[in-house]
Amino acid sequence: MIDFIAAHNGGIQMFANGFNLKGWAKTVEGIVYTLKTVGLANCVMGSSTMDFASEEGFENDGDAMKLWDAAIEIYNWEVNGVAD
């Protein structure tokens, strides 16, 4: 299950067990696909690159978290039937 994320090259890397790369995506749809395929842990930690995303190819520092949050919102609706 995905339990660690990092901003990388304008997208988000998703890891299981903190270091096992399971996916990378620049789109909400790509992130949701990975989450549906691999699963999502109850607790997901983020690299500091998520806070400093402009250093990893995003236009603004907050853009990686916006991308992740948008994907989580869709994932929660499609998988758990829960809307924010």
DSSP file (Angstrom, degrees, kcal/mol; ACC not computed):
  #  RESIDUE AA STRUCTURE BP1 BP2  ACC     N-H-->O    O-->H-N    N-H-->O    O-->H-N    TCO  KAPPA ALPHA  PHI   PSI    X-CA   Y-CA   Z-CA
    1    1 A M              0   0    0      0, 0.0    16,-0.6     0, 0.0     2,-0.4   0.000 360.0 360.0 360.0 146.6    0.0    0.0    0.0
    2    2 A I  E     +Ab  16  40A   0     37,-2.8    39,-2.4    14,-0.2    14,-0.3  -0.510 360.0 152.7 -68.1 122.6    1.1    3.5   -0.7
    3    3 A D  E     +     0   0A   0     12,-2.7    42,-2.4    -2,-0.4     2,-0.3   0.326  58.2  44.6-133.5   3.9    2.5    5.0    2.5
    4    4 A F  E     -Ab  15  45A   0     11,-1.4    11,-3.0    40,-0.2     2,-0.3  -0.978  59.3-172.9-151.8 137.4    5.0    7.6    1.3
    5    5 A I  E     -Ab  14  46A   0     40,-2.0    42,-2.7    -2,-0.3     2,-0.3  -0.934   1.8-176.7-130.6 154.4    4.9   10.3   -1.4
    6    6 A A  E     -A   13   0A   0      7,-1.9     7,-3.4    -2,-0.3     2,-0.3  -0.990  29.3-118.4-148.9 140.0    7.5   12.6   -3.0
    7    7 A A  E     +A   12   0A   0     -2,-0.3     2,-0.3     5,-0.2     5,-0.2  -0.612  43.3 167.1 -73.8 137.3    7.3   15.4   -5.6
    8    8 A H  E >   -A   11   0A   0      3,-2.7     3,-1.9    -2,-0.3    48,-0.1  -0.898  56.7 -17.7-158.7 123.7    9.5   14.5   -8.5
    9    9 A N  T 3  S-     0   0    0     -2,-0.3    48,-0.3     1,-0.3     3,-0.1   0.845 126.5 -48.0  51.9  43.0    9.9   16.0  -12.0
   10   10 A G  T 3  S+     0   0    0     46,-3.6    -1,-0.3     1,-0.3     2,-0.2   0.587 128.8  70.1  77.6   9.8    6.5   17.7  -12.0
   11   11 A G  E <  S-A    8   0A   0     -3,-1.9    -3,-2.7    45,-0.3     2,-0.5  -0.693  84.1 -93.7-138.9-167.9    4.7   14.7  -10.7
   12   12 A I  E     -AC   7  25A   0     13,-2.8    13,-1.6    -5,-0.2     2,-0.4  -0.973  22.8-149.6-123.2 126.8    4.3   12.6   -7.6
   13   13 A Q  E     -AC   6  24A   0     -7,-3.4    -7,-1.9    -2,-0.5     2,-0.4  -0.738  14.9-154.9 -87.3 140.6    6.2    9.4   -6.8
   14   14 A M  E     -AC   5  23A   0      9,-3.0     8,-3.2    -2,-0.4     9,-1.4  -0.979  11.7-170.7-123.9 128.5    4.3    6.9   -4.7
   15   15 A F  E     -AC   4  21A   0    -11,-3.0   -12,-2.7    -2,-0.4   -11,-1.4  -0.860  16.2-147.0-120.9 148.9    6.1    4.3   -2.5
   16   16 A A  E >> S+AC   2  20A   0      4,-2.3     4,-2.4    -2,-0.3     3,-1.1  -0.904  89.6  11.1-108.2 144.9    5.1    1.3   -0.5
   17   17 A N  T 34 S-     0   0    0    -16,-0.6    -1,-0.2    -2,-0.4   -15,-0.1   0.777 125.7 -76.9  57.1  27.7    7.0    0.5    2.7
   18   18 A G  T 34 S+     0   0    0     -3,-0.2    -1,-0.3     1,-0.2     3,-0.1   0.176 128.8  37.7  78.0 -19.1    8.6    3.9    2.4
   19   19 A F  T <4 S+     0   0    0     -3,-1.1     2,-1.0     1,-0.1    -2,-0.2   0.488  80.4 100.4-142.4  -7.5   11.1    3.0   -0.3
   20   20 A N  E  <  -C   16   0A   0     -4,-2.4    -4,-2.3     1,-0.0     2,-0.2  -0.749  68.4-137.6 -91.9  99.5    9.5    0.6   -2.9
   21   21 A L  E     +C   15   0A   0     -2,-1.0    -6,-0.2    -6,-0.2     3,-0.1  -0.369  32.4 167.2 -61.6 121.7    8.5    2.8   -5.8
   22   22 A K  E     -     0   0A   0     -8,-3.2     2,-0.3     1,-0.4    -7,-0.2   0.603  58.4 -13.9-110.8 -19.6    5.1    1.8   -7.1
   23   23 A G  E     -C   14   0A   0     -9,-1.4    -9,-3.0     2,-0.0    -1,-0.4  -0.978  43.1-154.6-174.8 162.6    4.2    4.6   -9.4
   24   24 A W  E     +C   13   0A   0     -2,-0.3     2,-0.3   -11,-0.2   -11,-0.2  -0.977  23.2 168.1-146.5 135.7    4.8    8.1  -10.6
   25   25 A A  E     -C   12   0A   0    -13,-1.6   -13,-2.8    -2,-0.3    -2,-0.0  -0.999  33.7-161.7-151.6 150.4    2.2   10.4  -12.2
   26   26 A K  S    S+     0   0    0     -2,-0.3     2,-0.3   -15,-0.3    -1,-0.1   0.430  79.7  65.6-103.4  -5.8    1.7   14.0  -13.3
   27   27 A T  S  > S-     0   0    0      1,-0.1     4,-2.0   -15,-0.1     5,-0.2  -0.828  81.4-124.0-120.7 156.5   -2.1   13.7  -13.4
   28   28 A V  H  > S+     0   0    0     -2,-0.3     4,-2.8     1,-0.2     5,-0.2   0.919 114.5  53.8 -58.5 -44.6   -4.9   13.1  -10.9
   29   29 A E  H  > S+     0   0    0      1,-0.2     4,-2.3     2,-0.2    -1,-0.2   0.881 107.3  50.3 -61.1 -39.8   -6.0   10.2  -13.0
   30   30 A G  H  > S+     0   0    0      2,-0.2     4,-2.0     1,-0.2    -1,-0.2   0.891 111.7  47.3 -65.8 -40.0   -2.6    8.6  -12.9
   31   31 A I  H  X S+     0   0    0     -4,-2.0     4,-2.6     2,-0.2    -2,-0.2   0.937 112.0  49.8 -66.6 -46.0   -2.3    8.9   -9.2
   32   32 A V  H  X S+     0   0    0     -4,-2.8     4,-2.7     1,-0.2     5,-0.2   0.902 108.6  53.7 -60.0 -41.5   -5.8    7.5   -8.7
   33   33 A Y  H  X S+     0   0    0     -4,-2.3     4,-2.3    -5,-0.2    -1,-0.2   0.936 110.2  46.7 -58.0 -46.9   -4.9    4.6  -10.9
   34   34 A T  H  X>S+     0   0    0     -4,-2.0     4,-3.1     1,-0.2     5,-0.5   0.921 112.3  50.0 -62.3 -43.9   -1.9    3.8   -8.8
   35   35 A L  H  X5S+     0   0    0     -4,-2.6     4,-2.1     1,-0.2    -1,-0.2   0.904 112.5  46.9 -62.5 -41.2   -3.8    4.1   -5.6
   36   36 A K  H  <5S+     0   0    0     -4,-2.7    -1,-0.2    -5,-0.2    -2,-0.2   0.869 117.4  43.9 -66.9 -35.8   -6.5    1.8   -6.9
   37   37 A T  H  <5S+     0   0    0     -4,-2.3    -2,-0.2    -5,-0.2    -1,-0.2   0.902 129.3  23.0 -75.8 -42.9   -3.9   -0.7   -8.1
   38   38 A V  H  <5S-     0   0    0     -4,-3.1    -3,-0.2    -5,-0.2    -2,-0.2   0.789 105.8-123.7 -97.4 -32.9   -1.6   -0.7   -5.1
   39   39 A G     << -     0   0    0     -4,-2.1   -37,-2.8    -5,-0.5     2,-0.5  -0.218  16.9 -97.8 102.1 162.9   -3.8    0.4   -2.3
   40   40 A L  E     -b    2   0A   0    -39,-0.3   -37,-0.1    -2,-0.1     4,-0.1  -0.980  29.1-134.5-125.0 124.3   -3.6    3.3    0.1
   41   41 A A  E     -     0   0A   0    -39,-2.4     3,-0.1    -2,-0.5   -39,-0.1  -0.274  25.0-114.0 -70.4 160.7   -2.3    3.0    3.7
   42   42 A N  E    S+     0   0A   0      1,-0.2     2,-0.5    -2,-0.0    -1,-0.1   0.802 106.9  39.3 -64.8 -29.2   -4.1    4.6    6.6
   43   43 A C  E     -     0   0A   0    -41,-0.1     2,-0.5     2,-0.0    -1,-0.2  -0.986  69.9-173.2-127.4 123.9   -1.1    6.9    7.1
   44   44 A V  E     -     0   0A   0     -2,-0.5     2,-0.3    -3,-0.1   -40,-0.2  -0.972   8.0-159.2-119.1 124.1    0.8    8.4    4.3
   45   45 A M  E     -b    4   0A   0    -42,-2.4   -40,-2.0    -2,-0.5     2,-0.4  -0.680   9.4-144.3 -97.6 154.9    4.0   10.4    4.9
   46   46 A G  E     -b    5   0A   0     -2,-0.3   -40,-0.2   -42,-0.2     2,-0.0  -0.942  11.4-120.8-124.5 144.2    5.4   13.0    2.5
   47   47 A S    >   -     0   0    0    -42,-2.7     3,-1.8    -2,-0.4     4,-0.4  -0.305  35.6-107.8 -67.5 159.5    8.9   14.0    1.6
   48   48 A S  G >> S+     0   0    0      1,-0.3     4,-1.5     2,-0.2     3,-1.0   0.697 115.3  77.5 -63.3 -17.2    9.9   17.6    2.1
   49   49 A T  G 34 S+     0   0    0      1,-0.3    -1,-0.3     2,-0.2     7,-0.2   0.769  83.3  63.8 -63.8 -23.7    9.8   17.8   -1.7
   50   50 A M  G <4 S+     0   0    0     -3,-1.8     3,-0.5   -45,-0.2    15,-0.5   0.828 106.9  42.7 -67.3 -30.3    6.0   18.0   -1.3
   51   51 A D  T <4 S+     0   0    0     -3,-1.0    -2,-0.2    -4,-0.4    -1,-0.2   0.760 121.5  39.7 -83.8 -27.7    6.5   21.3    0.6
   52   52 A F  S >< S+     0   0    0     -4,-1.5     3,-1.9     1,-0.1     4,-0.2  -0.356  72.2 147.4-116.8  49.3    9.2   22.6   -1.8
   53   53 A A  G > > +     0   0    0      8,-0.9     3,-2.0    -3,-0.5     5,-2.0   0.733  60.3  71.2 -63.6 -25.3    7.5   21.4   -5.0
   54   54 A S  G > 5S+     0   0    0      1,-0.3     3,-0.7     3,-0.2    -1,-0.3   0.765  94.7  56.4 -63.8 -21.8    8.8   24.3   -7.1
   55   55 A E  G < 5S+     0   0    0     -3,-1.9    -1,-0.3     1,-0.2    -2,-0.2   0.549 106.1  52.7 -81.5  -7.7   12.3   22.7   -6.8
   56   56 A E  G < 5S-     0   0    0     -3,-2.0   -46,-3.6    -4,-0.2   -45,-0.3   0.003 132.2 -78.7-119.8  27.3   10.9   19.5   -8.3
   57   57 A G  T < 5S+     0   0    0     -3,-0.7     2,-0.2     1,-0.3    -3,-0.2   0.444  90.8 123.4  97.1  -0.1    9.3   20.8  -11.5
   58   58 A F      < -     0   0    0     -5,-2.0    -1,-0.3     1,-0.1    -2,-0.1  -0.628  64.7-127.8 -90.2 155.1    6.0   22.3  -10.2
   59   59 A E  S    S+     0   0    0     -2,-0.2     2,-0.3     1,-0.1    -1,-0.1   0.915  91.2  20.5 -67.5 -42.8    5.2   25.9  -10.8
   60   60 A N  S >  S-     0   0    0      1,-0.1     3,-1.3    -7,-0.1     4,-0.4  -0.885  79.9-114.8-127.1 157.4    4.5   26.7   -7.1
   61   61 A D  T >  S+     0   0    0     -2,-0.3    -8,-0.9     1,-0.3     3,-0.5   0.854 114.8  49.7 -58.6 -37.0    5.5   25.0   -3.8
   62   62 A G  T 3> S+     0   0    0      1,-0.2     4,-1.8     2,-0.1    -1,-0.3   0.518  86.3  88.9 -81.9  -4.2    1.9   24.1   -3.0
   63   63 A D  H <> S+     0   0    0     -3,-1.3     4,-2.2     1,-0.2    -1,-0.2   0.820  81.9  55.0 -69.1 -31.9    1.1   22.5   -6.3
   64   64 A A  H <> S+     0   0    0     -3,-0.5     4,-2.4    -4,-0.4    -1,-0.2   0.916 110.3  46.7 -66.6 -41.6    2.2   19.0   -5.5
   65   65 A M  H  > S+     0   0    0    -15,-0.5     4,-2.9    -4,-0.4    -2,-0.2   0.868 110.3  53.3 -68.2 -35.7   -0.1   18.9   -2.4
   66   66 A K  H  X S+     0   0    0     -4,-1.8     4,-2.2     2,-0.2    -2,-0.2   0.918 110.5  47.5 -63.2 -42.6   -3.0   20.3   -4.5
   67   67 A L  H  X S+     0   0    0     -4,-2.2     4,-2.0     2,-0.2    -2,-0.2   0.935 114.4  46.1 -62.6 -47.4   -2.4   17.5   -7.0
   68   68 A W  H  X S+     0   0    0     -4,-2.4     4,-2.6     1,-0.2    -2,-0.2   0.926 112.4  50.2 -61.6 -46.8   -2.3   14.9   -4.3
   69   69 A D  H  X S+     0   0    0     -4,-2.9     4,-2.2     1,-0.2    -1,-0.2   0.884 109.3  51.4 -61.6 -39.8   -5.4   16.3   -2.5
   70   70 A A  H  X S+     0   0    0     -4,-2.2     4,-1.7    -5,-0.2    -1,-0.2   0.898 111.5  47.8 -63.9 -39.9   -7.4   16.3   -5.8
   71   71 A A  H  X S+     0   0    0     -4,-2.0     4,-2.9     2,-0.2    -2,-0.2   0.905 110.6  51.0 -67.0 -41.7   -6.4   12.6   -6.4
   72   72 A I  H  X S+     0   0    0     -4,-2.6     4,-3.0     1,-0.2     5,-0.2   0.890 106.9  55.0 -63.3 -39.3   -7.4   11.6   -2.8
   73   73 A E  H  X S+     0   0    0     -4,-2.2     4,-1.6     2,-0.2    -1,-0.2   0.927 112.9  41.1 -60.1 -45.7  -10.7   13.3   -3.2
   74   74 A I  H  X S+     0   0    0     -4,-1.7     4,-3.0     2,-0.2     5,-0.3   0.920 114.8  52.0 -68.3 -44.2  -11.5   11.3   -6.3
   75   75 A Y  H  X>S+     0   0    0     -4,-2.9     4,-3.0     1,-0.2     5,-0.7   0.934 109.2  50.0 -57.0 -47.9  -10.1    8.1   -4.8
   76   76 A N  I  X>S+     0   0    0     -4,-3.0     6,-2.1     1,-0.2     4,-1.1   0.884 114.2  45.2 -61.0 -38.6  -12.2    8.5   -1.7
   77   77 A W  I  X5S+     0   0    0     -4,-1.6     4,-0.8     4,-0.3    -2,-0.2   0.948 119.1  39.8 -69.3 -48.3  -15.3    8.9   -3.8
   78   78 A E  I  <5S+     0   0    0     -4,-3.0    -2,-0.2     2,-0.1    -3,-0.2   0.847 130.0  26.7 -72.8 -34.5  -14.7    6.1   -6.2
   79   79 A V  I  <5S+     0   0    0     -4,-3.0    -3,-0.2    -5,-0.3    -2,-0.2   0.860 135.8  24.0 -96.3 -42.8  -13.3    3.6   -3.7
   80   80 A N  I  <<S-     0   0    0     -4,-1.1    -3,-0.2    -5,-0.7    -2,-0.1   0.549  92.1-126.5-103.9 -10.0  -14.9    4.5   -0.4
   81   81 A G     << +     0   0    0     -4,-0.8     2,-0.5    -5,-0.7    -4,-0.3   0.782  66.6 132.9  67.4  26.2  -18.0    6.3   -1.5
   82   82 A V        -     0   0    0     -6,-2.1     2,-0.4    -7,-0.1    -1,-0.2  -0.934  39.2-163.7-114.9 130.3  -17.0    9.3    0.7
   83   83 A A              0   0    0     -2,-0.5    -9,-0.1    -3,-0.1   -10,-0.0  -0.871 360.0 360.0-110.1 146.7  -17.0   12.9   -0.5
   84   84 A D              0   0    0     -2,-0.4    -1,-0.1   -11,-0.1   -11,-0.0   0.474 360.0 360.0 -76.3 360.0  -15.2   15.8    1.1
